[in-house]
Amino acid sequence: MPVLQRFAAGLLALSLVVQPLRADDLPELGDVASNELSLATEKKIGQQIMHEIRWREATYLDDPDVEAYLNQLGARLVAFSNDPGMGFYFFGINDPSINAFAMPGGFIGVHSGLILSAQSESELAGVLAHEISHVTQRHIARQLYQSKQLGIASMVAMGLALLAARSNGQVAGAAIVTAQAGSLSAQLAYSRDFEREADRQGFEIMRKAGYEVRGMSDFFVRLQQAVRLYENNATAYLRTHPLTGERLTDMQNREQAASYRQVADSVDFLLVRARLRALQGIPAEAIKDFATLLREGKYTSEAATRYGLSCALFRARDWVGAERELRAARQGKISSAMLERQFAETRIASGDIDGGLKVYRDAMVRFPMNLALVYGYGDALVKARRFADSLRFAENQLQNYAQDIRLHRLRAESYAGLGRRAQQHLALAEAFALQGQTETAVNQLLFAQQAGDGNFYEMSVIDSRLRELKQRRLEELKEKRN
């Protein structure tokens, strides 16, 4: 990934001064490793890496539908982990390679290539369950820990560079040939003990969550065969998760003791795969591919295939065709927030904003926890220039999702539309602060002070928040110096 490759240089420089991690420095497997790296510190490191990915990474998949699906699937699995209260966040990376990676603090990235290559939802669930287990067993925390004197900023740089090396074989190779980069090369892959532990924990998560447990080994075996036969992009995942014969045997032994269950793929799994396919390449090619599948009857789900064709037609700005396919898909009597959001967006794009807003309102009643619908409805209110309504909606939603960056940006857009500049800059400052862009947030608050349209109470809030963020910025600079 481009931004992670840039940060790799930071870790290579750091590896020259940091002593390699010794096996006897690590706690026993299953230990929380709290003496080495506290959970709060791990969360902070993960959040800052996530900020960098959101802010700078071109392949970050900023798609509410894909994100909502991954977090829905992830939440179902996390509920059966040995630390369900830890707090996880799943996000997509627009990359055709077959890969997924866990970051400190429960942030898990999933490449689009992995979702598209999974032949069943149980296979995808198996990979996510494995990554969840790496987090709950504190494997990433143990990899990051080098010295109790190492600062947070340095650990963030290490984490970013480690991800870069895991995502790009050339970066990894460059690191390995560096004279004193042994500490990095030793961390490019999880240890066999870590992998076995993640297999065992992931297996239990899948079993309890109701997925076909054979999905995990089936997927790993296919990756290994793909590497041998075609030398394709599967190497990215297997390089960091080495699949030994012993590991595979352990998986298959556990599977034999479990009864076989046929688990149907969810509607949303089929839809998200269709959406990702529709977003690839140029719209005309995607339209041709989906139309061919429908004409020849080569599909698992007609509704999902028509949804994919609709997404491709939407990209081509063929609103009439996109709505036609969506109406045909809806006749299949499938229930999905993803389908309803696409229908609302198509109505809005064709000029029927009121009709699109109604579709959103009805869908939010049926799917009250779906954030993709929330974001879409808020954006539609702004497009309709109903700024008072969009502001009220954003503030109501922030009562449930106080840390949601998109909702803070919706507030900022609403205030801008109402001509309330001081409040616009305050809302932007909160969004930037949540993204880890403290200096930019401070600048927004300075603009808010100069806006001249805030009342006494509003200016008091702005002044107070400015003092807080200036202090935070001083602490960040101090951390970097250390």
ROLUM-640960 format. One record per residue (C-alpha): residue number from 1; residue in one letter; x, y, z. Coordinates in steps of 0.05 Angstrom, whole numbers. Layout:
<banus>
{NUM; 'a'; {X; Y; Z}}
...
</banus>
This chain:
<banus>
{1; 'm'; {0; 0; 0}}
{2; 'p'; {30; 67; -20}}
{3; 'v'; {27; 105; 45}}
{4; 'l'; {50; 45; 85}}
{5; 'q'; {110; 36; 39}}
{6; 'r'; {129; 108; 52}}
{7; 'f'; {126; 97; 126}}
{8; 'a'; {169; 34; 119}}
{9; 'a'; {230; 78; 114}}
{10; 'g'; {216; 103; 183}}
{11; 'l'; {218; 34; 213}}
{12; 'l'; {281; 15; 176}}
{13; 'a'; {315; 75; 206}}
{14; 'l'; {287; 57; 274}}
{15; 's'; {309; -16; 268}}
{16; 'l'; {381; 8; 267}}
{17; 'v'; {376; 34; 338}}
{18; 'v'; {325; -14; 370}}
{19; 'q'; {350; -82; 395}}
{20; 'p'; {317; -143; 363}}
{21; 'l'; {261; -175; 403}}
{22; 'r'; {283; -238; 439}}
{23; 'a'; {236; -297; 449}}
{24; 'd'; {247; -295; 524}}
{25; 'd'; {222; -223; 526}}
{26; 'l'; {153; -246; 506}}
{27; 'p'; {99; -269; 555}}
{28; 'e'; {72; -339; 551}}
{29; 'l'; {17; -351; 500}}
{30; 'g'; {-50; -331; 529}}
{31; 'd'; {-19; -279; 574}}
{32; 'v'; {-49; -209; 565}}
{33; 'a'; {20; -179; 559}}
{34; 's'; {-3; -120; 601}}
{35; 'n'; {66; -109; 630}}
{36; 'e'; {96; -100; 561}}
{37; 'l'; {42; -60; 525}}
{38; 's'; {-22; -38; 558}}
{39; 'l'; {-88; -46; 522}}
{40; 'a'; {-98; 30; 525}}
{41; 't'; {-30; 41; 492}}
{42; 'e'; {-45; -12; 439}}
{43; 'k'; {-112; 22; 424}}
{44; 'k'; {-77; 89; 417}}
{45; 'i'; {-26; 60; 369}}
{46; 'g'; {-80; 27; 327}}
{47; 'q'; {-122; 91; 325}}
{48; 'q'; {-63; 132; 301}}
{49; 'i'; {-46; 82; 247}}
{50; 'm'; {-119; 81; 226}}
{51; 'h'; {-118; 158; 222}}
{52; 'e'; {-59; 154; 174}}
{53; 'i'; {-93; 103; 130}}
{54; 'r'; {-158; 143; 127}}
{55; 'w'; {-122; 208; 115}}
{56; 'r'; {-68; 188; 65}}
{57; 'e'; {-80; 118; 38}}
{58; 'a'; {-106; 120; -34}}
{59; 't'; {-131; 48; -31}}
{60; 'y'; {-172; 58; 32}}
{61; 'l'; {-242; 36; 10}}
{62; 'd'; {-287; 92; 34}}
{63; 'd'; {-351; 55; 17}}
{64; 'p'; {-406; 55; 71}}
{65; 'd'; {-439; -8; 44}}
{66; 'v'; {-375; -50; 44}}
{67; 'e'; {-356; -23; 112}}
{68; 'a'; {-425; -36; 141}}
{69; 'y'; {-422; -108; 116}}
{70; 'l'; {-353; -122; 143}}
{71; 'n'; {-371; -94; 212}}
{72; 'q'; {-436; -133; 213}}
{73; 'l'; {-399; -198; 198}}
{74; 'g'; {-342; -179; 245}}
{75; 'a'; {-389; -163; 302}}
{76; 'r'; {-423; -231; 296}}
{77; 'l'; {-355; -265; 302}}
{78; 'v'; {-327; -219; 356}}
{79; 'a'; {-387; -234; 400}}
{80; 'f'; {-361; -305; 407}}
{81; 's'; {-288; -287; 418}}
{82; 'n'; {-254; -291; 485}}
{83; 'd'; {-254; -215; 490}}
{84; 'p'; {-320; -190; 459}}
{85; 'g'; {-316; -123; 495}}
{86; 'm'; {-248; -103; 466}}
{87; 'g'; {-278; -62; 410}}
{88; 'f'; {-263; -78; 337}}
{89; 'y'; {-267; -39; 272}}
{90; 'f'; {-266; -72; 203}}
{91; 'f'; {-251; -33; 140}}
{92; 'g'; {-238; -47; 66}}
{93; 'i'; {-177; -37; 23}}
{94; 'n'; {-187; -31; -52}}
{95; 'd'; {-133; -80; -73}}
{96; 'p'; {-139; -143; -116}}
{97; 's'; {-88; -182; -74}}
{98; 'i'; {-116; -235; -28}}
{99; 'n'; {-99; -207; 40}}
{100; 'a'; {-124; -184; 108}}
{101; 'f'; {-86; -154; 166}}
{102; 'a'; {-98; -140; 239}}
{103; 'm'; {-71; -77; 271}}
{104; 'p'; {-61; -60; 344}}
{105; 'g'; {-125; -46; 383}}
{106; 'g'; {-173; -86; 340}}
{107; 'f'; {-170; -51; 273}}
{108; 'i'; {-175; -103; 217}}
{109; 'g'; {-165; -88; 143}}
{110; 'v'; {-194; -133; 89}}
{111; 'h'; {-172; -129; 16}}
{112; 's'; {-226; -129; -37}}
{113; 'g'; {-188; -187; -70}}
{114; 'l'; {-199; -230; -8}}
{115; 'i'; {-274; -218; -8}}
{116; 'l'; {-280; -234; -82}}
{117; 's'; {-237; -296; -78}}
{118; 'a'; {-276; -327; -20}}
{119; 'q'; {-323; -380; -48}}
{120; 's'; {-370; -377; 12}}
{121; 'e'; {-384; -331; 70}}
{122; 's'; {-357; -384; 117}}
{123; 'e'; {-289; -379; 82}}
{124; 'l'; {-288; -303; 92}}
{125; 'a'; {-312; -312; 164}}
{126; 'g'; {-254; -361; 176}}
{127; 'v'; {-202; -310; 156}}
{128; 'l'; {-234; -255; 198}}
{129; 'a'; {-240; -302; 258}}
{130; 'h'; {-166; -318; 251}}
{131; 'e'; {-148; -244; 249}}
{132; 'i'; {-194; -229; 309}}
{133; 's'; {-156; -282; 348}}
{134; 'h'; {-89; -250; 332}}
{135; 'v'; {-117; -187; 366}}
{136; 't'; {-150; -219; 426}}
{137; 'q'; {-88; -261; 440}}
{138; 'r'; {-46; -198; 437}}
{139; 'h'; {0; -224; 382}}
{140; 'i'; {6; -156; 349}}
{141; 'a'; {22; -123; 416}}
{142; 'r'; {78; -173; 428}}
{143; 'q'; {106; -160; 358}}
{144; 'l'; {106; -85; 369}}
{145; 'y'; {138; -86; 437}}
{146; 'q'; {212; -71; 434}}
{147; 's'; {230; -28; 493}}
{148; 'k'; {194; 4; 551}}
{149; 'q'; {229; 69; 533}}
{150; 'l'; {202; 68; 461}}
{151; 'g'; {151; 124; 451}}
{152; 'i'; {81; 119; 422}}
{153; 'a'; {102; 157; 359}}
{154; 's'; {158; 108; 346}}
{155; 'm'; {112; 49; 357}}
{156; 'v'; {62; 79; 307}}
{157; 'a'; {119; 86; 256}}
{158; 'm'; {139; 14; 270}}
{159; 'g'; {67; -10; 261}}
{160; 'l'; {59; 28; 195}}
{161; 'a'; {124; 2; 168}}
{162; 'l'; {109; -69; 190}}
{163; 'l'; {43; -65; 152}}
{164; 'a'; {80; -38; 91}}
{165; 'a'; {129; -95; 93}}
{166; 'r'; {73; -146; 100}}
{167; 's'; {35; -116; 41}}
{168; 'n'; {93; -110; -7}}
{169; 'g'; {145; -163; -20}}
{170; 'q'; {195; -113; -48}}
{171; 'v'; {192; -71; 15}}
{172; 'a'; {202; -134; 57}}
{173; 'g'; {261; -154; 15}}
{174; 'a'; {293; -86; 21}}
{175; 'a'; {285; -91; 96}}
{176; 'i'; {316; -160; 101}}
{177; 'v'; {379; -141; 64}}
{178; 't'; {390; -80; 110}}
{179; 'a'; {448; -98; 155}}
{180; 'q'; {414; -88; 222}}
{181; 'a'; {341; -99; 202}}
{182; 'g'; {337; -167; 233}}
{183; 's'; {284; -144; 282}}
{184; 'l'; {238; -126; 224}}
{185; 's'; {250; -188; 182}}
{186; 'a'; {236; -231; 243}}
{187; 'q'; {167; -197; 249}}
{188; 'l'; {145; -203; 177}}
{189; 'a'; {108; -267; 193}}
{190; 'y'; {70; -291; 254}}
{191; 's'; {106; -346; 291}}
{192; 'r'; {81; -418; 286}}
{193; 'd'; {57; -415; 358}}
{194; 'f'; {18; -352; 343}}
{195; 'e'; {-12; -383; 281}}
{196; 'r'; {-33; -447; 316}}
{197; 'e'; {-65; -406; 372}}
{198; 'a'; {-102; -362; 323}}
{199; 'd'; {-126; -425; 286}}
{200; 'r'; {-152; -456; 350}}
{201; 'q'; {-187; -393; 374}}
{202; 'g'; {-213; -377; 305}}
{203; 'f'; {-242; -447; 298}}
{204; 'e'; {-281; -438; 363}}
{205; 'i'; {-306; -369; 342}}
{206; 'm'; {-332; -397; 276}}
{207; 'r'; {-365; -457; 309}}
{208; 'k'; {-401; -415; 361}}
{209; 'a'; {-422; -363; 310}}
{210; 'g'; {-455; -416; 268}}
{211; 'y'; {-409; -418; 207}}
{212; 'e'; {-383; -481; 173}}
{213; 'v'; {-316; -491; 207}}
{214; 'r'; {-285; -524; 146}}
{215; 'g'; {-287; -457; 112}}
{216; 'm'; {-222; -436; 146}}
{217; 's'; {-180; -495; 122}}
{218; 'd'; {-214; -497; 54}}
{219; 'f'; {-193; -425; 41}}
{220; 'f'; {-122; -435; 65}}
{221; 'v'; {-113; -497; 22}}
{222; 'r'; {-138; -462; -40}}
{223; 'l'; {-90; -404; -27}}
{224; 'q'; {-32; -453; -21}}
{225; 'q'; {-52; -489; -85}}
{226; 'a'; {-59; -422; -122}}
{227; 'v'; {11; -403; -103}}
{228; 'r'; {39; -469; -128}}
{229; 'l'; {-1; -470; -193}}
{230; 'y'; {-7; -398; -214}}
{231; 'e'; {40; -358; -169}}
{232; 'n'; {-15; -305; -162}}
{233; 'n'; {-30; -252; -109}}
{234; 'a'; {-45; -304; -55}}
{235; 't'; {28; -298; -32}}
{236; 'a'; {13; -234; 6}}
{237; 'y'; {-29; -270; 59}}
{238; 'l'; {11; -335; 62}}
{239; 'r'; {76; -298; 70}}
{240; 't'; {52; -268; 136}}
{241; 'h'; {10; -328; 157}}
{242; 'p'; {55; -388; 139}}
{243; 'l'; {13; -450; 127}}
{244; 't'; {52; -511; 150}}
{245; 'g'; {31; -582; 141}}
{246; 'e'; {26; -588; 217}}
{247; 'r'; {-23; -529; 220}}
{248; 'l'; {-66; -558; 165}}
{249; 't'; {-68; -626; 199}}
{250; 'd'; {-88; -593; 265}}
{251; 'm'; {-145; -556; 230}}
{252; 'q'; {-171; -619; 195}}
{253; 'n'; {-168; -659; 260}}
{254; 'r'; {-212; -608; 295}}
{255; 'e'; {-260; -608; 235}}
{256; 'q'; {-269; -683; 238}}
{257; 'a'; {-295; -677; 309}}
{258; 'a'; {-347; -626; 287}}
{259; 's'; {-411; -645; 253}}
{260; 'y'; {-420; -619; 182}}
{261; 'r'; {-469; -562; 174}}
{262; 'q'; {-491; -531; 108}}
{263; 'v'; {-491; -456; 119}}
{264; 'a'; {-523; -413; 66}}
{265; 'd'; {-488; -349; 47}}
{266; 's'; {-523; -286; 71}}
{267; 'v'; {-556; -240; 21}}
{268; 'd'; {-508; -184; 40}}
{269; 'f'; {-447; -228; 26}}
{270; 'l'; {-472; -239; -45}}
{271; 'l'; {-490; -166; -54}}
{272; 'v'; {-423; -139; -28}}
{273; 'r'; {-385; -184; -76}}
{274; 'a'; {-429; -160; -133}}
{275; 'r'; {-416; -88; -112}}
{276; 'l'; {-341; -97; -110}}
{277; 'r'; {-342; -129; -179}}
{278; 'a'; {-384; -71; -206}}
{279; 'l'; {-333; -20; -179}}
{280; 'q'; {-275; -52; -216}}
{281; 'g'; {-249; -27; -283}}
{282; 'i'; {-289; 19; -328}}
{283; 'p'; {-366; 19; -323}}
{284; 'a'; {-376; -7; -394}}
{285; 'e'; {-336; -70; -379}}
{286; 'a'; {-373; -83; -314}}
{287; 'i'; {-440; -73; -349}}
{288; 'k'; {-421; -123; -403}}
{289; 'd'; {-397; -175; -353}}
{290; 'f'; {-461; -172; -311}}
{291; 'a'; {-506; -171; -372}}
{292; 't'; {-471; -233; -398}}
{293; 'l'; {-480; -269; -332}}
{294; 'l'; {-555; -254; -333}}
{295; 'r'; {-563; -273; -406}}
{296; 'e'; {-528; -339; -397}}
{297; 'g'; {-558; -354; -328}}
{298; 'k'; {-489; -362; -297}}
{299; 'y'; {-502; -335; -227}}
{300; 't'; {-514; -359; -156}}
{301; 's'; {-565; -305; -143}}
{302; 'e'; {-603; -268; -196}}
{303; 'a'; {-620; -212; -148}}
{304; 'a'; {-547; -201; -130}}
{305; 't'; {-527; -202; -203}}
{306; 'r'; {-580; -151; -221}}
{307; 'y'; {-557; -108; -162}}
{308; 'g'; {-485; -111; -189}}
{309; 'l'; {-510; -91; -259}}
{310; 's'; {-548; -33; -227}}
{311; 'c'; {-485; -9; -191}}
{312; 'a'; {-447; -12; -258}}
{313; 'l'; {-502; 26; -294}}
{314; 'f'; {-503; 77; -238}}
{315; 'r'; {-429; 89; -249}}
{316; 'a'; {-445; 100; -323}}
{317; 'r'; {-499; 151; -302}}
{318; 'd'; {-554; 108; -333}}
{319; 'w'; {-605; 122; -279}}
{320; 'v'; {-663; 91; -316}}
{321; 'g'; {-626; 26; -328}}
{322; 'a'; {-600; 24; -257}}
{323; 'e'; {-670; 32; -228}}
{324; 'r'; {-698; -20; -275}}
{325; 'e'; {-648; -72; -250}}
{326; 'l'; {-660; -53; -178}}
{327; 'r'; {-735; -61; -185}}
{328; 'a'; {-724; -130; -216}}
{329; 'a'; {-677; -148; -158}}
{330; 'r'; {-728; -125; -106}}
{331; 'q'; {-780; -171; -137}}
{332; 'g'; {-738; -229; -112}}
{333; 'k'; {-764; -211; -43}}
{334; 'i'; {-695; -204; -13}}
{335; 's'; {-685; -159; 47}}
{336; 's'; {-622; -117; 49}}
{337; 'a'; {-603; -47; 71}}
{338; 'm'; {-552; -48; 15}}
{339; 'l'; {-605; -57; -38}}
{340; 'e'; {-649; -2; -8}}
{341; 'r'; {-592; 48; -5}}
{342; 'q'; {-575; 37; -78}}
{343; 'f'; {-648; 46; -96}}
{344; 'a'; {-652; 112; -56}}
{345; 'e'; {-588; 137; -89}}
{346; 't'; {-614; 121; -158}}
{347; 'r'; {-679; 159; -145}}
{348; 'i'; {-639; 219; -120}}
{349; 'a'; {-590; 217; -179}}
{350; 's'; {-648; 216; -228}}
{351; 'g'; {-677; 280; -196}}
{352; 'd'; {-729; 250; -149}}
{353; 'i'; {-698; 273; -84}}
{354; 'd'; {-763; 268; -44}}
{355; 'g'; {-773; 197; -69}}
{356; 'g'; {-702; 179; -50}}
{357; 'l'; {-711; 209; 19}}
{358; 'k'; {-774; 168; 30}}
{359; 'v'; {-738; 104; 10}}
{360; 'y'; {-684; 122; 61}}
{361; 'r'; {-734; 136; 117}}
{362; 'd'; {-771; 70; 105}}
{363; 'a'; {-705; 32; 102}}
{364; 'm'; {-679; 62; 167}}
{365; 'v'; {-742; 36; 202}}
{366; 'r'; {-728; -34; 176}}
{367; 'f'; {-653; -31; 187}}
{368; 'p'; {-644; 17; 246}}
{369; 'm'; {-570; -1; 260}}
{370; 'n'; {-544; 8; 189}}
{371; 'l'; {-497; 67; 185}}
{372; 'a'; {-493; 66; 109}}
{373; 'l'; {-567; 86; 109}}
{374; 'v'; {-553; 140; 161}}
{375; 'y'; {-497; 171; 120}}
{376; 'g'; {-537; 167; 55}}
{377; 'y'; {-598; 200; 85}}
{378; 'g'; {-557; 256; 115}}
{379; 'd'; {-522; 269; 50}}
{380; 'a'; {-588; 269; 13}}
{381; 'l'; {-616; 323; 60}}
{382; 'v'; {-556; 366; 45}}
{383; 'k'; {-565; 356; -30}}
{384; 'a'; {-637; 377; -22}}
{385; 'r'; {-611; 440; 15}}
{386; 'r'; {-652; 421; 76}}
{387; 'f'; {-596; 443; 121}}
{388; 'a'; {-637; 452; 185}}
{389; 'd'; {-663; 381; 177}}
{390; 's'; {-594; 353; 162}}
{391; 'l'; {-566; 389; 223}}
{392; 'r'; {-620; 362; 268}}
{393; 'f'; {-611; 292; 240}}
{394; 'a'; {-535; 294; 250}}
{395; 'e'; {-541; 318; 322}}
{396; 'n'; {-591; 264; 338}}
{397; 'q'; {-546; 210; 308}}
{398; 'l'; {-485; 237; 345}}
{399; 'q'; {-520; 221; 410}}
{400; 'n'; {-510; 147; 392}}
{401; 'y'; {-446; 154; 351}}
{402; 'a'; {-407; 210; 384}}
{403; 'q'; {-340; 191; 352}}
{404; 'd'; {-367; 185; 281}}
{405; 'i'; {-325; 228; 234}}
{406; 'r'; {-376; 227; 177}}
{407; 'l'; {-431; 254; 224}}
{408; 'h'; {-386; 311; 248}}
{409; 'r'; {-373; 328; 175}}
{410; 'l'; {-448; 326; 162}}
{411; 'r'; {-457; 377; 218}}
{412; 'a'; {-403; 421; 187}}
{413; 'e'; {-438; 418; 118}}
{414; 's'; {-504; 435; 151}}
{415; 'y'; {-477; 494; 189}}
{416; 'a'; {-443; 518; 125}}
{417; 'g'; {-509; 515; 88}}
{418; 'l'; {-542; 555; 144}}
{419; 'g'; {-487; 607; 141}}
{420; 'r'; {-464; 594; 213}}
{421; 'r'; {-389; 598; 201}}
{422; 'a'; {-365; 593; 273}}
{423; 'q'; {-403; 529; 285}}
{424; 'q'; {-381; 502; 217}}
{425; 'h'; {-308; 509; 236}}
{426; 'l'; {-321; 479; 305}}
{427; 'a'; {-354; 418; 274}}
{428; 'l'; {-296; 411; 225}}
{429; 'a'; {-247; 417; 283}}
{430; 'e'; {-281; 358; 317}}
{431; 'a'; {-277; 317; 253}}
{432; 'f'; {-203; 332; 245}}
{433; 'a'; {-189; 318; 318}}
{434; 'l'; {-221; 249; 311}}
{435; 'q'; {-177; 236; 251}}
{436; 'g'; {-115; 251; 291}}
{437; 'q'; {-103; 316; 254}}
{438; 't'; {-95; 359; 316}}
{439; 'e'; {-58; 417; 284}}
{440; 't'; {-110; 423; 230}}
{441; 'a'; {-165; 421; 284}}
{442; 'v'; {-131; 477; 321}}
{443; 'n'; {-130; 519; 258}}
{444; 'q'; {-204; 507; 247}}
{445; 'l'; {-218; 532; 318}}
{446; 'l'; {-177; 595; 304}}
{447; 'f'; {-221; 606; 242}}
{448; 'a'; {-282; 596; 287}}
{449; 'q'; {-257; 650; 335}}
{450; 'q'; {-249; 698; 277}}
{451; 'a'; {-316; 682; 244}}
{452; 'g'; {-353; 735; 285}}
{453; 'd'; {-421; 702; 284}}
{454; 'g'; {-419; 661; 348}}
{455; 'n'; {-458; 678; 410}}
{456; 'f'; {-427; 681; 480}}
{457; 'y'; {-441; 608; 495}}
{458; 'e'; {-415; 584; 428}}
{459; 'm'; {-352; 625; 434}}
{460; 's'; {-340; 597; 504}}
{461; 'v'; {-344; 526; 477}}
{462; 'i'; {-296; 544; 421}}
{463; 'd'; {-246; 577; 468}}
{464; 's'; {-248; 518; 516}}
{465; 'r'; {-239; 467; 461}}
{466; 'l'; {-182; 507; 431}}
{467; 'r'; {-144; 505; 498}}
{468; 'e'; {-155; 429; 501}}
{469; 'l'; {-129; 416; 431}}
{470; 'k'; {-70; 462; 438}}
{471; 'q'; {-50; 423; 500}}
{472; 'r'; {-59; 358; 462}}
{473; 'r'; {-15; 384; 406}}
{474; 'l'; {40; 402; 455}}
{475; 'e'; {37; 331; 483}}
{476; 'e'; {40; 301; 413}}
{477; 'l'; {102; 343; 396}}
{478; 'k'; {134; 323; 462}}
{479; 'e'; {120; 250; 447}}
{480; 'k'; {153; 256; 378}}
{481; 'r'; {214; 289; 408}}
{482; 'n'; {221; 232; 457}}
</banus>
